[in-house]
Amino acid sequence: MPKKIKQLLNSAELIVAPGVFEMFSARIADRMGFNALYMTGYGVSASHLGQPDAGLVTYTDMVSRAQTIARGVTAPLIADADTGFGGLINVRQTVRGYEAAGVQAIQIEDQEMPKKCGHTPNRRVIPTEDMVQKIEVALGARRSDDTLIIARTDSRTALGLDEAIRRAKAYAKAGADIIFVEAPETEEEFRRIGGEVDAWLLANMVPSGKSPVVSKDRLRDFGFNVIIYPSVGMNAACAALRDAYAHLQAHGSTEGSCVPSISMAEMHELVGFEDVWEFERKYARLP
């Protein structure tokens, strides 16, 4: 039985969580043996709606995808919940819904609505006091102490690192279980956050985003406990799809393509056809 997120953190085990956004990505990542998975809002918005991560995906969209992923994997799930999808009453519903869906760590951010991806410009944040209230509501809404609340601040880009650290400390004081300062711009900024914020800390690694990619060992030394890689799967998948389709368009065939591909037998196994065939052997009297 996999450890819960809270157990991992209490045992000082570093959590390295790849981004997942639908069931191909979730099942493949789950089989790799990661100790947690991260449901990315960017990935869900793009794969489910074909829209940018700009506040267009709804609570219903996200909680439905979270439930599907949580039920289909064995690793514990961390999930993006944007701003809580509205005011305080929406935050309460979001936490209750995500928890019932099987999410173990729920990420809520201090952006104004509509929110934007944390590695894009023009993000605005709500007052610290308003986010503290959201945290208090989120903590009161959960039914299990094993459900963790991640408080994210997007203030670094517009208001500077000092303000981001000030908010991080306020969110930790309010009781948030994990603190997430989005988009530090240098390795030294990660070091400062780790040294000044007394809480479990999450780092977001987005290659070619606003932050440098820092090794897990360095981040652990700085004091970080959770490292998420939201784009690792979707970026690779999109590159592979683009190149596979380009080869087919150019040659009228998949023969000779250098894009890695699994066999249909492997695909059947991945999606669970063995269970269907076993059921048919038992009840349909098939050979």
Backbone torsions as a table, in degrees:
resi	resn	phi	psi	omega
1	MET	NA	121.2	-179.7
2	PRO	-61.2	147.1	176.1
3	LYS	-68.0	150.7	173.6
4	LYS	-77.3	160.6	179.5
5	ILE	-53.8	-45.1	-177.9
6	LYS	-64.1	-38.8	177.5
7	GLN	-63.4	-42.3	179.0
8	LEU	-59.7	-44.9	-178.5
9	LEU	-68.2	-41.8	179.4
10	ASN	-65.1	-27.4	179.2
11	SER	-91.9	7.8	177.9
12	ALA	62.8	27.1	176.5
13	GLU	-85.0	125.8	179.6
14	LEU	-66.9	130.9	178.4
15	ILE	-98.6	121.8	175.0
16	VAL	-118.0	110.4	-170.6
17	ALA	-119.5	117.7	175.9
18	PRO	-77.4	151.9	176.7
19	GLY	-74.1	134.1	173.6
20	VAL	-127.9	154.9	-172.6
21	PHE	-145.6	-12.1	173.2
22	GLU	-158.3	-173.7	-167.0
23	MET	-79.9	-25.4	172.4
24	PHE	-61.4	-51.8	-178.7
25	SER	-63.3	-40.5	-176.4
26	ALA	-66.6	-44.6	-177.4
27	ARG	-70.3	-39.8	178.7
28	ILE	-64.7	-47.1	179.4
29	ALA	-62.3	-39.9	-178.7
30	ASP	-61.4	-36.5	-178.9
31	ARG	-74.7	-12.7	-178.8
32	MET	-79.9	-13.5	176.5
33	GLY	92.4	16.2	174.9
34	PHE	-61.5	147.8	-179.0
35	ASN	-83.6	-3.5	172.8
36	ALA	-164.5	160.6	175.4
37	LEU	-123.4	155.8	-178.8
38	TYR	-124.0	117.2	176.3
39	MET	-82.0	112.4	-175.7
40	THR	-86.3	129.1	177.1
41	GLY	-65.3	-37.5	177.0
42	TYR	-58.6	-47.8	-178.0
43	GLY	-65.2	-39.7	178.7
44	VAL	-67.4	-45.5	179.9
45	SER	-59.1	-43.2	-177.4
46	ALA	-74.0	-44.9	-175.0
47	SER	-77.7	-34.5	-176.2
48	HIS	-85.9	-42.0	-175.6
49	LEU	-107.9	-18.3	-172.2
50	GLY	68.6	30.7	-176.2
51	GLN	-125.5	155.0	178.1
52	PRO	-69.9	160.2	178.0
53	ASP	-78.4	78.8	-174.3
54	ALA	-136.4	36.8	178.4
55	GLY	79.9	16.7	-176.9
56	LEU	-92.9	-23.1	177.4
57	VAL	-80.2	139.9	-173.6
58	THR	-99.4	168.3	173.4
59	TYR	-55.1	-44.6	-178.3
60	THR	-61.0	-43.9	177.3
61	ASP	-58.2	-48.1	-172.3
62	MET	-73.0	-43.0	-177.6
63	VAL	-69.5	-32.6	176.9
64	SER	-65.7	-44.6	179.0
65	ARG	-66.4	-38.3	178.8
66	ALA	-62.0	-43.1	-179.9
67	GLN	-64.0	-42.2	179.0
68	THR	-61.5	-45.9	-178.4
69	ILE	-67.7	-48.0	-176.9
70	ALA	-59.2	-37.4	-179.1
71	ARG	-76.3	-19.3	-174.7
72	GLY	-100.7	2.6	-179.3
73	VAL	-129.9	165.7	176.6
74	THR	-101.2	-28.0	179.4
75	ALA	-70.4	147.3	177.3
76	PRO	-66.1	149.5	-173.3
77	LEU	-111.0	129.0	167.4
78	ILE	-100.1	138.2	-174.8
79	ALA	-138.9	138.9	175.1
80	ASP	-71.5	126.2	176.4
81	ALA	-120.9	25.0	176.2
82	ASP	50.1	-128.8	-179.0
83	THR	-92.3	6.7	-169.5
84	GLY	90.1	4.4	173.8
85	PHE	65.3	34.1	174.7
86	GLY	143.7	-143.1	-178.8
87	GLY	-86.5	-162.4	-173.3
88	LEU	-63.4	-40.0	-179.9
89	ILE	-65.9	-32.1	176.9
90	ASN	-70.5	-36.9	176.8
91	VAL	-61.3	-44.1	178.6
92	ARG	-59.2	-46.5	179.5
93	GLN	-63.7	-39.5	-179.5
94	THR	-61.8	-48.1	-178.9
95	VAL	-63.7	-44.8	179.4
96	ARG	-62.6	-42.5	-178.6
97	GLY	-68.8	-44.0	178.9
98	TYR	-64.5	-41.8	-179.9
99	GLU	-62.7	-45.3	178.8
100	ALA	-63.9	-28.8	179.1
101	ALA	-74.1	-15.8	179.0
102	GLY	108.4	8.8	178.6
103	VAL	-77.6	135.0	-178.4
104	GLN	-99.2	-21.6	177.6
105	ALA	-138.7	121.8	-170.8
106	ILE	-112.2	121.0	-175.4
107	GLN	-96.1	121.7	178.2
108	ILE	-125.0	135.7	-173.4
109	GLU	-114.7	165.4	-175.3
110	ASP	-99.8	24.0	176.5
111	GLN	-75.1	155.4	166.1
112	GLU	-70.4	155.7	173.0
113	MET	-91.0	143.8	-4.9
114	PRO	-75.1	138.8	-178.5
115	LYS	-76.1	169.8	176.5
116	LYS	-136.0	159.5	172.8
117	CYS	-50.5	139.1	-176.6
118	GLY	-69.4	-4.9	178.1
119	HIS	-117.4	32.2	173.1
120	THR	-125.4	161.7	-177.3
121	PRO	-80.5	174.1	170.4
122	ASN	67.8	31.3	174.6
123	ARG	-85.1	139.4	178.1
124	ARG	-121.5	147.8	-176.9
125	VAL	-117.4	153.0	177.0
126	ILE	-79.4	165.5	176.3
127	PRO	-59.1	148.8	180.0
128	THR	-54.4	-41.7	-176.9
129	GLU	-62.7	-35.5	179.1
130	ASP	-68.5	-38.8	177.9
131	MET	-69.0	-36.8	177.1
132	VAL	-59.9	-39.9	176.6
133	GLN	-63.3	-40.6	177.7
134	LYS	-60.6	-41.2	179.1
135	ILE	-63.5	-44.3	-179.9
136	GLU	-61.5	-41.6	177.8
137	VAL	-65.1	-43.4	-179.5
138	ALA	-61.1	-43.0	179.4
139	LEU	-65.2	-37.8	179.4
140	GLY	-73.6	-22.1	-176.4
141	ALA	-82.5	-26.5	-175.9
142	ARG	-70.6	146.5	-177.8
143	ARG	-98.5	-13.8	-179.5
144	SER	-129.9	139.4	176.0
145	ASP	-68.7	-15.1	177.2
146	ASP	-77.1	-14.3	175.3
147	THR	-82.9	121.3	-174.7
148	LEU	-103.3	146.3	177.4
149	ILE	-107.1	123.1	175.7
150	ILE	-99.5	121.5	177.7
151	ALA	-102.0	118.6	-178.6
152	ARG	-108.0	136.3	171.1
153	THR	-112.9	133.9	177.8
154	ASP	-105.1	21.6	-173.6
155	SER	-80.0	-16.2	-175.4
156	ARG	-56.5	-46.0	-171.5
157	THR	-65.0	-44.7	-175.2
158	ALA	-92.5	-31.3	-170.7
159	LEU	-114.7	-7.2	175.3
160	GLY	97.1	164.3	-175.0
161	LEU	-68.1	-38.5	-179.4
162	ASP	-58.4	-43.7	178.4
163	GLU	-67.2	-38.5	178.4
164	ALA	-62.3	-41.9	178.7
165	ILE	-68.7	-39.0	177.0
166	ARG	-59.1	-45.3	178.5
167	ARG	-65.6	-41.6	-179.8
168	ALA	-57.9	-43.7	178.9
169	LYS	-64.5	-39.9	179.3
170	ALA	-65.7	-38.6	-179.3
171	TYR	-70.5	-36.0	176.2
172	ALA	-66.4	-41.4	178.9
173	LYS	-63.6	-33.4	179.4
174	ALA	-71.7	-12.6	175.0
175	GLY	112.8	1.4	177.6
176	ALA	-57.1	138.3	-175.4
177	ASP	-75.9	-37.8	-177.1
178	ILE	-131.6	137.5	179.9
179	ILE	-109.9	136.1	-175.0
180	PHE	-130.5	104.1	172.3
181	VAL	-90.8	111.7	-176.5
182	GLU	-79.6	139.9	169.0
183	ALA	61.5	47.0	165.3
184	PRO	-58.6	148.8	-170.3
185	GLU	-104.1	-7.2	177.4
186	THR	-144.5	163.7	175.1
187	GLU	-63.1	-35.2	178.4
188	GLU	-62.2	-34.3	177.9
189	GLU	-66.5	-40.2	174.2
190	PHE	-59.9	-41.8	179.9
191	ARG	-61.4	-43.0	179.5
192	ARG	-62.7	-44.3	-180.0
193	ILE	-60.0	-46.7	179.8
194	GLY	-62.6	-33.0	-177.9
195	GLY	-82.8	-22.6	-172.2
196	GLU	-108.9	-17.7	-177.1
197	VAL	-107.1	117.7	-176.9
198	ASP	-92.6	85.9	-179.3
199	ALA	-169.7	167.6	167.1
200	TRP	-63.7	135.0	-172.5
201	LEU	-121.5	143.4	178.2
202	LEU	-115.7	135.6	174.8
203	ALA	-115.4	140.6	-177.7
204	ASN	-111.5	115.1	-179.2
205	MET	-102.1	111.2	-179.4
206	VAL	-127.0	94.6	179.9
207	PRO	-54.2	133.9	-177.0
208	SER	71.4	10.5	173.9
209	GLY	-89.2	-156.9	-177.1
210	LYS	-77.6	-23.4	-177.8
211	SER	-100.1	150.4	170.7
212	PRO	-72.2	154.9	173.8
213	VAL	-84.1	119.0	-178.0
214	VAL	-111.1	139.5	-177.0
215	SER	-64.1	154.2	-179.9
216	LYS	-62.7	-34.8	179.9
217	ASP	-66.1	-40.9	177.5
218	ARG	-65.4	-43.3	179.9
219	LEU	-63.7	-39.9	176.7
220	ARG	-62.7	-42.3	178.1
221	ASP	-62.4	-32.9	179.1
222	PHE	-73.9	-17.5	179.5
223	GLY	113.1	11.3	179.8
224	PHE	-85.3	145.5	-174.9
225	ASN	-113.1	-25.6	-178.1
226	VAL	-131.2	131.7	176.0
227	ILE	-125.7	122.6	178.5
228	ILE	-108.9	147.3	178.3
229	TYR	-126.1	74.6	-170.7
230	PRO	-60.8	-34.4	-170.1
231	SER	-96.5	-3.3	-171.7
232	VAL	-60.4	-41.1	-178.8
233	GLY	-78.4	-46.2	-174.7
234	MET	-69.8	-35.0	177.9
235	ASN	-65.8	-43.8	179.1
236	ALA	-66.0	-41.7	-179.6
237	ALA	-63.6	-42.9	-179.0
238	CYS	-66.4	-38.6	177.6
239	ALA	-64.3	-42.9	-179.9
240	ALA	-65.6	-42.4	178.5
241	LEU	-62.5	-46.1	179.2
242	ARG	-57.5	-47.0	-176.1
243	ASP	-71.6	-36.6	178.5
244	ALA	-66.9	-43.4	179.4
245	TYR	-68.1	-36.1	178.3
246	ALA	-63.7	-40.1	178.1
247	HIS	-64.5	-43.9	179.2
248	LEU	-62.3	-42.2	180.0
249	GLN	-64.6	-40.5	-176.6
250	ALA	-74.5	-32.9	-171.3
251	HIS	-115.1	-10.3	-179.2
252	GLY	69.0	18.5	-177.3
253	SER	-162.8	157.9	173.3
254	THR	-88.4	-8.7	179.9
255	GLU	-61.8	133.7	177.5
256	GLY	87.0	-2.0	179.0
257	SER	-69.7	137.5	178.7
258	CYS	-95.7	5.5	178.7
259	VAL	-75.7	126.2	178.9
260	PRO	-57.4	142.0	-178.3
261	SER	-147.8	141.3	174.7
262	ILE	-88.9	160.3	179.8
263	SER	-79.4	165.4	176.7
264	MET	-65.1	-32.2	176.6
265	ALA	-61.9	-43.1	177.4
266	GLU	-65.8	-36.8	178.2
267	MET	-65.1	-44.3	178.0
268	HIS	-58.3	-41.4	-179.9
269	GLU	-67.4	-40.0	-179.3
270	LEU	-61.5	-43.3	-175.4
271	VAL	-86.0	-8.7	173.0
272	GLY	97.3	28.1	-179.8
273	PHE	-66.1	-24.3	179.1
274	GLU	-56.9	-37.9	179.1
275	ASP	-64.8	-41.0	178.5
276	VAL	-63.4	-44.9	-178.3
277	TRP	-66.3	-37.8	177.3
278	GLU	-65.3	-41.1	177.3
279	PHE	-61.1	-44.0	-179.2
280	GLU	-66.3	-37.6	177.9
281	ARG	-62.7	-35.8	-177.1
282	LYS	-78.3	-40.7	-171.4
283	TYR	-109.1	-24.4	-178.3
284	ALA	-101.2	-0.5	178.5
285	ARG	57.8	39.3	178.3
286	LEU	-88.0	154.0	180.0
287	PRO	-66.8	NA	NA
